Amino acid sequence: MGSMGMGVVPLVAYHTVWEIVENYYLKKKFSNLFPDSSTDTVVNMLGDTLAVVAGWSLNLKDRVKDDPIVGNWTLPMLWDGWSSTDSSA
């Protein structure tokens, strides 16, 4: 995600939302898709989040160039990218 311009704050936010959706919705609704459909412990979810941040921080070659905390994933940037009428891009 760092190579796509995502800073560490949005990364942790998106990953936290994923962990909640995975454990409290997907594992209950689609338990047959998971080898272990039991809800993860808080320690496991924290460990997953730390692993994601570690993987993001190890991406030194393509890491976010502008602001590693927020990155390029701000709402105005996303909106400008979606609503751009520049056809040369």
ABEGO torsion letter per residue (X at the ends): XAAAGBBAAAAAAAAAAAAAAAAAAAAAABAAABABABBBBAAAAAAAAAAAAAAAAABAAABBAABAAAEABBAAAAAAAAABABAAX
